[in-house]
Amino acid sequence: MNESHDPEKESQSGKEQLKAAAEDLKAAAAGKIEDLRETAGQKTEEWRKAAEEKAKEASRAAEHAWFSAASKGQDWLTLGEAYVRKNPAQAVLIALGVGIVVGISLRQR
């Protein structure tokens, strides 16, 4: 048994092994980080597209509601004009009564 144990060589060999292991871990971590970054990017893009679609749906619904309300307002205006043309004296008396009620209520505040 003529084995020679050189502590310095063993220490150097252990350091090299640790360095190699650290490099392997570093490379593996970098790969995992890149995978996570890619996955996060994909998810972010999916969420962005979903949010964009929801925003478009909300915009279409708001536009529909606006046009519906405008149409109803126009219908009421037309009905009001027709009523005033049929009953001008009554319309003037109603407007006068509403004006008096609003004036009294505003004065009391």
C-alpha positions as CSV (number, residue, x, y, z in Angstrom):
1,M,0.0,0.0,0.0
2,N,2.0,2.7,-1.3
3,E,-0.6,5.3,-1.7
4,S,0.4,8.8,-1.2
5,H,-2.1,11.3,0.1
6,D,-1.4,14.8,-0.9
7,P,-3.8,17.0,1.1
8,E,-3.1,19.9,-1.2
9,K,-4.0,17.9,-4.3
10,E,-7.2,16.6,-2.6
11,S,-8.1,20.1,-1.5
12,Q,-7.5,21.4,-5.1
13,S,-9.5,18.5,-6.5
14,G,-12.4,19.2,-4.1
15,K,-12.4,22.9,-5.0
16,E,-12.5,22.0,-8.7
17,Q,-15.4,19.7,-8.1
18,L,-17.2,22.4,-6.1
19,K,-16.6,24.9,-8.8
20,A,-17.9,22.5,-11.4
21,A,-20.9,21.7,-9.3
22,A,-21.5,25.4,-8.8
23,E,-21.3,26.0,-12.6
24,D,-23.7,23.2,-13.2
25,L,-26.2,24.6,-10.7
26,K,-25.7,28.1,-12.2
27,A,-26.4,26.8,-15.7
28,A,-29.4,24.8,-14.5
29,A,-30.8,27.9,-12.6
30,A,-30.2,30.1,-15.7
31,G,-32.2,27.5,-17.8
32,K,-35.0,27.5,-15.2
33,I,-35.1,31.3,-15.1
34,E,-35.3,31.5,-18.8
35,D,-38.2,28.9,-18.8
36,L,-40.0,30.9,-16.1
37,R,-39.4,34.1,-18.1
38,E,-40.8,32.6,-21.2
39,T,-43.8,31.1,-19.4
40,A,-44.5,34.5,-17.7
41,G,-44.3,36.2,-21.0
42,Q,-46.8,33.8,-22.6
43,K,-49.2,34.2,-19.6
44,T,-48.9,38.0,-19.8
45,E,-49.7,37.9,-23.5
46,E,-52.7,35.7,-22.8
47,W,-54.0,38.0,-20.1
48,R,-53.4,41.1,-22.3
49,K,-55.4,39.5,-25.1
50,A,-58.2,38.5,-22.7
51,A,-58.3,42.0,-21.2
52,E,-58.3,43.6,-24.6
53,E,-61.2,41.4,-25.7
54,K,-63.1,42.3,-22.5
55,A,-62.4,46.0,-23.1
56,K,-63.8,45.7,-26.7
57,E,-66.9,43.9,-25.4
58,A,-67.4,46.6,-22.7
59,S,-67.0,49.3,-25.4
60,R,-69.5,47.7,-27.7
61,A,-72.0,47.4,-24.8
62,A,-71.5,51.0,-23.8
63,E,-71.9,52.1,-27.4
64,H,-75.1,50.1,-27.7
65,A,-76.4,51.5,-24.5
66,W,-75.6,55.1,-25.6
67,F,-77.4,54.7,-28.9
68,S,-80.3,53.1,-27.2
69,A,-80.6,55.9,-24.7
70,A,-80.2,58.5,-27.4
71,S,-82.9,56.8,-29.5
72,K,-85.3,56.8,-26.5
73,G,-84.5,60.4,-25.8
74,Q,-85.3,61.3,-29.4
75,D,-88.6,59.3,-29.1
76,W,-89.6,61.2,-26.0
77,L,-88.7,64.5,-27.6
78,T,-90.9,63.6,-30.6
79,L,-93.8,62.6,-28.3
80,G,-93.4,65.8,-26.2
81,E,-93.4,68.0,-29.3
82,A,-96.5,66.2,-30.6
83,Y,-98.3,66.6,-27.2
84,V,-97.4,70.4,-27.1
85,R,-98.7,70.8,-30.7
86,K,-102.0,69.1,-29.8
87,N,-102.4,70.8,-26.4
88,P,-100.5,74.1,-26.4
89,A,-102.5,75.8,-23.5
90,Q,-102.2,72.7,-21.3
91,A,-98.5,72.4,-22.0
92,V,-97.9,76.0,-21.1
93,L,-99.8,75.6,-17.8
94,I,-97.9,72.4,-17.0
95,A,-94.6,74.1,-17.7
96,L,-95.6,77.1,-15.5
97,G,-96.6,74.7,-12.7
98,V,-93.3,72.8,-12.9
99,G,-91.4,76.1,-12.9
100,I,-93.2,77.3,-9.8
101,V,-92.5,74.0,-7.9
102,V,-88.8,74.0,-8.9
103,G,-88.5,77.7,-8.0
104,I,-90.1,77.1,-4.5
105,S,-87.9,74.1,-3.9
106,L,-84.7,75.9,-4.8
107,R,-85.6,78.9,-2.7
108,Q,-86.1,76.8,0.4
109,R,-82.6,75.2,0.2
